[in-house]
Amino acid sequence: MRPPKKLAQACNGRPFNFLTESVGDTATTAHIFGGCHMGISAENGVISTNHELFGYPGIYVTDGSAISANIGANPSLIITAMAERAMSLFPDRTL
Ligand SMILES: Cc1cc2nc3c(=O)[nH]c(=O)nc-3n(C[C@H](O)[C@H](O)[C@H](O)COP(=O)(O)OP(=O)(O)OC[C@H]3O[C@@H](n4cnc5c(N)ncnc54)[C@H](O)[C@@H]3O)c2cc1C
């Protein structure tokens, strides 16, 4: 019996997989990141440390594309934390 089936049997679970992986031999992930990674300057990043797009003042990126690399864990809380930090950097105009 193949390891996934053995593991499923051991923990009374059901093994399943994405069709693209089992038939297409193509790794699949629901955790898509990157594309607008953070940097010190436009030389090494797309956004600055306050999430502003280099060269486009006033445009901010605060979604999963701001995460530079796979964090190896469920990402929603990290995306939320980074977005909250980015928003906390805006001056509080209510004061
Ligand atoms: C099946 C599945 C299971 C997952 N399970 C987990 C989990 O258990 N734990 C976890 O932490 N993460 C999980 N993730 C990953 C997590 O959902 C994503 O990493 C996270 O939602 C990404 O956040 P985001 O803000 O980058 O994009 P999204 O959450 O995708 O938000 C993008 C938003 O932009 C909107 N939008 C798109 N185009 C436009 C447009 N042109 N104009 C206006 N709005 C637009 C969309 O409708 C959407 O609301 C899972 C993902 C999937 C697909």
The ligand as an ORCA input file, in Angstrom:
! r2SCAN-3c Opt
* xyz 0 1
  C      -8.880     26.444     -1.477
  C      -8.019     27.350     -0.645
  C      -7.794     27.066      0.697
  C      -6.995     27.897      1.480
  N      -6.849     27.622      2.817
  C      -6.144     28.478      3.589
  C      -6.038     28.274      4.998
  O      -6.575     27.310      5.553
  N      -5.345     29.168      5.747
  C      -4.728     30.233      5.183
  O      -4.101     31.040      5.901
  N      -4.786     30.460      3.839
  C      -5.496     29.604      3.058
  N      -5.575     29.811      1.705
  C      -4.795     30.928      1.113
  C      -5.456     32.267      1.366
  O      -6.842     32.191      1.071
  C      -4.790     33.287      0.432
  O      -3.372     33.228      0.592
  C      -5.241     34.709      0.788
  O      -6.647     34.811      0.717
  C      -4.604     35.686     -0.185
  O      -5.014     36.964      0.198
  P      -4.948     38.149     -0.858
  O      -5.434     39.374     -0.148
  O      -3.606     38.184     -1.490
  O      -5.952     37.730     -2.043
  P      -7.531     37.301     -1.941
  O      -7.909     36.835     -0.598
  O      -7.715     36.389     -3.137
  O      -8.279     38.702     -2.204
  C      -8.282     39.298     -3.465
  C      -9.632     40.035     -3.565
  O      -9.599     40.894     -4.730
  C     -10.831     40.759     -5.413
  N     -10.574     41.123     -6.793
  C      -9.999     40.379     -7.772
  N      -9.908     41.094     -8.917
  C     -10.444     42.309     -8.643
  C     -10.657     43.503     -9.410
  N     -10.273     43.575    -10.684
  N     -11.236     44.568     -8.809
  C     -11.617     44.528     -7.502
  N     -11.437     43.445     -6.716
  C     -10.867     42.345     -7.292
  C     -11.220     39.306     -5.224
  O     -12.614     39.144     -5.397
  C     -10.798     39.062     -3.759
  O     -11.822     39.414     -2.853
  C      -6.384     29.021      0.886
  C      -6.626     29.341     -0.459
  C      -7.426     28.516     -1.213
  C      -7.685     28.880     -2.660
*
